[in-house]
Amino acid sequence: MCPSPAAASLRRVPHVRQSFSWDCGFACTEMALRALGVPARECHVSQLRKRVPSSSIWTVDLAFILREFGLRFRFLTATLGVDPSYSAEAFYRPTLERDAERVNTLFGRAGAADIAIEQRSISPSELRVLCGGAHTCGGNLIIGLVDRRRRAGRLGDASEALPRHFRDTSAL
C-alpha cells in the first residue's frame, strides 16, 4: 500500500532512465511508484513491461498500472482512445490497428476500474499551481508524457512552469 500524499511530499523522486525509445512511460511510472514507497523490486521497469502486452505503450496502459498499485490520480488526455492521425507516425504505424482495439477497450473499461479520465490538456498556469513545491510538485506527483520532438512547438514555454530539475530529463 502506498503512503499518503502528505508522506510522499517528503520523499525525493528517484531518477529512472528509460531503456528504449518507447518505455518513457514505464520509467516515469517507476519513479512515481518508488517516490510513493513501492519497493523497486515490485515496480522496476522490467516488471511494469510484463503488465502490458505490447511495446507500444499508451497513457491508458500506465493509468491501469497505477490503479493496480492502488494509486488515486487525475488522468488528463487530449484524446479519448486512439487518435487516427497517429497512423501517419512511423512509431505507431506498424501496430496502430492492433493497438486501437486494445487501447479503446481500456478507455471503455476505465470507469469500471475507478479511473476517471478528463479529456483536456493542462495549461502552463495550471501546471505552475500544481508544481508549487520541489521534487513532488507541492505534494503532487506529475507524470507528463510529451514527445520531445513536438514539445517546443506544442507547449511553447509550458515546460518553464516546471521546476528546473524536471526540465529536459530523459523520462519527461
Residue frames as qw, qx, qy, qz and C-alpha x, y, z in Angstrom:
[[0.000, 0.889, 0.458, 0.000, 0.00, 0.00, 0.00],
 [0.410, 0.486, -0.013, 0.771, 1.27, 3.47, -0.84],
 [0.264, -0.370, -0.461, 0.763, 1.76, 6.17, 1.77],
 [0.151, 0.854, 0.438, -0.238, -0.47, 9.21, 1.87],
 [0.472, 0.746, 0.106, 0.457, 0.27, 12.15, -0.46],
 [0.289, -0.926, 0.183, -0.158, 1.49, 14.13, 2.58],
 [0.770, -0.433, 0.409, 0.230, 4.07, 11.45, 3.32],
 [0.756, 0.397, 0.322, 0.409, 5.02, 11.32, -0.35],
 [0.196, 0.951, 0.005, 0.240, 5.73, 15.06, -0.39],
 [0.467, -0.793, 0.388, 0.058, 8.64, 14.41, 1.97],
 [0.829, -0.057, 0.479, 0.283, 10.22, 11.91, -0.40],
 [0.039, 0.590, -0.497, -0.635, 12.59, 12.51, -3.26],
 [0.857, 0.435, 0.111, -0.255, 11.66, 11.20, -6.67],
 [0.606, -0.348, 0.589, 0.406, 14.37, 8.82, -7.88],
 [0.415, 0.615, -0.379, -0.554, 15.54, 9.17, -11.47],
 [0.734, 0.064, 0.671, 0.075, 14.95, 6.14, -13.68],
 [0.116, 0.458, -0.544, -0.693, 16.34, 6.15, -17.21],
 [0.854, 0.334, 0.120, -0.380, 14.27, 4.69, -19.97],
 [0.632, -0.254, 0.672, 0.290, 15.83, 1.66, -21.62],
 [0.407, 0.327, 0.690, 0.501, 14.27, 2.01, -25.07],
 [0.028, -0.114, -0.212, -0.970, 12.75, 4.82, -27.13],
 [0.468, -0.389, -0.546, -0.576, 9.26, 3.51, -26.27],
 [0.605, -0.421, -0.653, 0.176, 9.39, 2.97, -22.49],
 [0.092, 0.344, -0.257, 0.899, 9.50, 6.53, -21.12],
 [0.614, -0.457, -0.147, -0.627, 6.05, 5.98, -19.58],
 [0.877, -0.253, -0.392, 0.116, 7.29, 2.95, -17.68],
 [0.509, 0.151, -0.364, 0.765, 10.30, 4.91, -16.40],
 [0.211, -0.415, 0.088, -0.881, 8.02, 7.72, -15.21],
 [0.784, -0.396, -0.279, -0.389, 5.66, 5.23, -13.60],
 [0.796, -0.121, -0.445, 0.392, 8.50, 3.53, -11.74],
 [0.245, 0.279, -0.292, 0.881, 9.76, 6.92, -10.49],
 [0.471, -0.437, -0.035, -0.766, 6.31, 7.84, -9.18],
 [0.869, -0.309, -0.353, -0.155, 5.72, 4.47, -7.54],
 [0.695, 0.003, -0.435, 0.573, 9.13, 4.44, -5.86],
 [0.020, 0.370, -0.208, 0.905, 8.63, 8.01, -4.61],
 [0.654, -0.394, -0.065, -0.643, 5.42, 6.76, -3.00],
 [0.479, -0.480, 0.663, -0.317, 7.26, 3.96, -1.22],
 [0.968, 0.184, 0.043, -0.163, 6.73, 0.99, -3.54],
 [0.615, -0.487, 0.527, 0.327, 9.91, -1.13, -3.40],
 [0.246, 0.608, -0.532, -0.535, 11.95, -1.04, -6.63],
 [0.132, -0.117, 0.972, 0.157, 11.76, -4.83, -6.97],
 [0.343, 0.488, 0.760, -0.258, 7.96, -4.55, -7.24],
 [0.377, 0.848, 0.254, -0.273, 7.81, -1.70, -9.75],
 [0.356, -0.428, 0.533, 0.637, 11.03, -1.93, -11.76],
 [0.438, 0.492, -0.308, -0.686, 10.58, -1.04, -15.42],
 [0.234, 0.182, -0.921, -0.252, 11.15, -4.70, -16.35],
 [0.115, 0.293, 0.879, -0.357, 8.28, -5.70, -14.03],
 [0.358, 0.541, 0.220, -0.728, 6.00, -3.00, -15.43],
 [0.302, 0.375, -0.634, -0.605, 6.70, -4.12, -19.01],
 [0.039, -0.065, -0.997, -0.029, 5.26, -7.55, -18.17],
 [0.240, 0.455, 0.641, -0.570, 1.90, -5.92, -17.38],
 [0.469, 0.656, -0.021, -0.591, 1.34, -4.62, -20.93],
 [0.798, 0.136, 0.561, 0.172, 1.21, -6.99, -23.90],
 [0.554, 0.768, 0.177, 0.267, 2.87, -4.54, -26.31],
 [0.552, -0.201, -0.022, 0.809, 5.92, -2.36, -26.80],
 [0.014, -0.470, -0.280, -0.837, 3.57, 0.38, -27.96],
 [0.269, -0.412, -0.684, 0.539, 2.64, 1.90, -24.60],
 [0.107, -0.640, -0.347, -0.677, -0.23, 4.34, -24.20],
 [0.122, -0.370, 0.435, -0.812, -1.05, 6.56, -21.24],
 [0.790, -0.262, -0.053, -0.552, -4.13, 4.48, -20.50],
 [0.832, 0.059, -0.521, 0.183, -1.82, 1.46, -20.00],
 [0.297, 0.261, -0.527, 0.753, 0.02, 3.46, -17.35],
 [0.482, -0.348, 0.129, -0.794, -3.25, 4.51, -15.72],
 [0.906, -0.183, -0.284, -0.257, -4.25, 0.87, -15.27],
 [0.683, 0.139, -0.538, 0.473, -0.83, 0.03, -13.82],
 [0.009, -0.343, 0.394, -0.853, -1.08, 2.89, -11.32],
 [0.707, -0.305, -0.010, -0.638, -4.55, 1.69, -10.24],
 [0.880, -0.024, -0.472, 0.042, -3.21, -1.86, -9.81],
 [0.474, 0.132, -0.527, 0.693, -0.82, -0.35, -7.25],
 [0.288, -0.654, -0.637, 0.289, -3.74, 1.35, -5.51],
 [0.209, -0.174, -0.011, 0.962, -2.97, 4.91, -6.56],
 [0.217, 0.817, 0.516, -0.138, -5.69, 7.53, -6.99],
 [0.327, -0.255, 0.295, 0.861, -4.92, 10.16, -9.58],
 [0.465, 0.716, 0.149, -0.499, -6.25, 12.51, -12.25],
 [0.558, 0.050, 0.650, 0.514, -5.78, 11.34, -15.81],
 [0.322, 0.771, 0.044, -0.548, -5.91, 14.17, -18.35],
 [0.511, 0.008, 0.684, 0.520, -5.62, 13.40, -22.05],
 [0.213, 0.371, -0.238, -0.872, -6.23, 15.35, -25.21],
 [0.573, 0.138, -0.582, -0.560, -7.79, 12.34, -26.94],
 [0.721, -0.143, 0.554, -0.391, -10.06, 9.62, -25.60],
 [0.906, 0.258, 0.333, 0.027, -8.89, 6.48, -27.33],
 [0.624, -0.088, 0.431, 0.646, -6.55, 6.25, -30.27],
 [0.215, 0.754, -0.069, -0.616, -6.06, 9.37, -32.37],
 [0.833, 0.428, 0.338, 0.090, -6.40, 8.20, -36.01],
 [0.332, 0.913, -0.236, 0.030, -3.84, 10.80, -37.11],
 [0.508, -0.616, 0.597, 0.077, -1.17, 8.69, -35.39],
 [0.884, 0.262, 0.372, 0.104, -1.31, 6.37, -38.41],
 [0.493, 0.838, -0.127, 0.197, 0.98, 8.89, -40.11],
 [0.309, -0.795, 0.507, -0.120, 3.61, 8.47, -37.36],
 [0.571, 0.412, -0.710, -0.018, 6.34, 5.93, -38.13],
 [0.090, -0.269, 0.829, -0.482, 6.44, 4.75, -34.50],
 [0.566, 0.125, 0.551, -0.600, 2.72, 3.90, -34.35],
 [0.588, 0.379, -0.398, -0.594, 2.09, 2.81, -37.95],
 [0.357, 0.200, -0.906, -0.105, 3.11, -0.88, -37.61],
 [0.172, -0.208, -0.907, 0.322, 0.89, -1.55, -34.58],
 [0.250, -0.011, 0.144, -0.958, -1.79, 1.13, -34.66],
 [0.641, -0.135, -0.478, -0.586, -4.60, -1.09, -35.89],
 [0.652, -0.189, -0.712, 0.182, -3.88, -3.75, -33.25],
 [0.222, -0.054, -0.486, 0.844, -3.26, -1.08, -30.58],
 [0.333, -0.210, -0.141, -0.908, -6.51, 0.73, -31.39],
 [0.704, -0.327, -0.547, -0.315, -8.65, -2.21, -30.33],
 [0.627, -0.220, -0.578, 0.474, -6.67, -2.78, -27.12],
 [0.173, 0.011, -0.246, 0.954, -6.41, 0.90, -26.18],
 [0.414, -0.272, -0.245, -0.834, -10.02, 1.76, -26.96],
 [0.708, -0.350, -0.607, -0.088, -11.11, -1.24, -24.87],
 [0.484, -0.179, -0.503, 0.694, -9.04, 0.06, -21.94],
 [0.104, -0.133, 0.042, -0.985, -10.61, 3.51, -22.25],
 [0.597, -0.315, -0.451, -0.584, -14.00, 1.81, -22.22],
 [0.739, -0.320, -0.573, 0.154, -13.13, -0.18, -19.07],
 [0.281, 0.326, -0.378, 0.820, -11.58, 2.77, -17.22],
 [0.463, -0.463, 0.053, -0.754, -14.72, 3.82, -15.34],
 [0.908, -0.276, -0.259, -0.180, -15.29, 0.30, -14.00],
 [0.767, 0.037, -0.366, 0.526, -11.66, 0.26, -12.82],
 [0.361, -0.857, -0.239, 0.280, -12.23, 3.54, -10.93],
 [0.461, -0.125, 0.248, 0.843, -10.06, 5.53, -13.35],
 [0.227, 0.859, 0.335, -0.314, -11.53, 8.95, -14.03],
 [0.528, 0.114, 0.398, 0.742, -10.41, 10.33, -17.37],
 [0.128, 0.822, 0.194, -0.520, -10.67, 14.01, -18.25],
 [0.634, 0.445, 0.387, 0.499, -10.46, 14.87, -21.93],
 [0.050, 0.996, 0.010, 0.067, -8.46, 18.06, -21.79],
 [0.644, 0.357, -0.297, 0.609, -4.96, 19.47, -21.71],
 [0.498, -0.710, -0.279, 0.413, -3.37, 21.34, -18.87],
 [0.268, 0.920, -0.006, 0.286, -2.36, 24.96, -19.26],
 [0.524, 0.349, -0.434, 0.645, 1.02, 26.32, -18.20],
 [0.264, -0.513, 0.292, -0.763, -0.65, 28.30, -15.39],
 [0.891, -0.311, -0.047, -0.327, -2.41, 25.16, -14.05],
 [0.865, 0.145, -0.351, 0.328, 0.90, 23.32, -14.20],
 [0.195, 0.503, -0.400, 0.741, 2.57, 26.11, -12.19],
 [0.607, -0.475, 0.172, -0.613, -0.11, 25.78, -9.48],
 [0.979, -0.124, -0.141, -0.074, 0.37, 22.02, -9.29],
 [0.769, 0.219, -0.284, 0.529, 4.14, 22.46, -9.17],
 [0.280, -0.910, 0.027, -0.306, 4.14, 24.60, -6.06],
 [0.677, -0.647, 0.346, 0.064, 6.94, 22.62, -4.41],
 [0.066, -0.635, 0.716, 0.283, 10.17, 20.91, -5.24],
 [0.013, -0.205, 0.945, 0.255, 10.52, 17.25, -6.20],
 [0.108, 0.370, 0.922, -0.033, 6.90, 16.28, -5.64],
 [0.058, -0.388, -0.418, -0.819, 5.30, 19.44, -7.00],
 [0.353, -0.291, 0.238, -0.857, 3.71, 20.68, -3.81],
 [0.551, -0.038, 0.713, -0.432, 2.57, 17.22, -2.79],
 [0.816, 0.460, 0.133, -0.325, 1.51, 16.23, -6.31],
 [0.481, -0.241, 0.709, 0.456, 3.45, 13.74, -8.35],
 [0.565, 0.665, 0.008, -0.489, 3.03, 14.62, -12.02],
 [0.584, -0.021, 0.689, 0.429, 3.73, 12.33, -14.92],
 [0.415, 0.759, 0.004, -0.502, 3.81, 14.40, -18.08],
 [0.668, 0.031, 0.625, 0.404, 4.49, 12.40, -21.20],
 [0.338, 0.853, -0.032, -0.397, 5.48, 14.66, -24.07],
 [0.842, 0.348, 0.198, 0.362, 7.07, 13.71, -27.36],
 [0.451, -0.566, 0.119, 0.680, 10.37, 15.60, -27.18],
 [0.341, 0.171, 0.539, 0.751, 10.24, 16.26, -30.95],
 [0.072, -0.676, -0.538, -0.498, 6.97, 18.14, -30.51],
 [0.425, -0.586, -0.483, 0.492, 7.46, 19.74, -27.12],
 [0.209, -0.288, 0.023, 0.934, 8.70, 23.13, -28.21],
 [0.115, -0.186, -0.547, -0.808, 6.11, 23.54, -30.96],
 [0.427, -0.527, -0.669, -0.306, 3.07, 22.45, -28.99],
 [0.537, -0.632, -0.458, 0.320, 3.87, 23.54, -25.48],
 [0.150, 0.870, -0.073, 0.465, 5.83, 26.65, -26.20],
 [0.129, 0.514, -0.593, 0.606, 7.18, 27.69, -22.81],
 [0.792, -0.443, -0.161, -0.388, 4.90, 25.40, -20.78],
 [0.844, -0.056, -0.404, 0.348, 7.95, 23.48, -19.58],
 [0.187, 0.457, -0.325, 0.807, 9.08, 26.72, -17.92],
 [0.629, -0.538, -0.016, -0.561, 6.30, 26.09, -15.40],
 [0.934, -0.192, -0.279, 0.111, 8.25, 23.09, -14.15],
 [0.500, -0.791, 0.305, 0.177, 11.00, 23.33, -11.55],
 [0.257, 0.742, -0.573, -0.232, 14.41, 23.24, -13.28],
 [0.281, -0.320, 0.905, -0.005, 15.15, 19.64, -12.25],
 [0.655, 0.357, 0.629, -0.220, 12.07, 18.46, -14.19],
 [0.507, 0.773, -0.122, -0.361, 13.07, 20.09, -17.47],
 [0.521, 0.639, -0.552, -0.127, 14.87, 18.15, -20.20],
 [0.517, -0.357, 0.764, -0.145, 15.07, 14.87, -18.31],
 [0.127, 0.181, -0.883, -0.414, 15.20, 11.66, -20.28],
 [0.012, -0.327, -0.942, 0.071, 11.92, 10.45, -18.85],
 [0.183, 0.629, 0.430, -0.622, 9.80, 13.59, -19.15]]
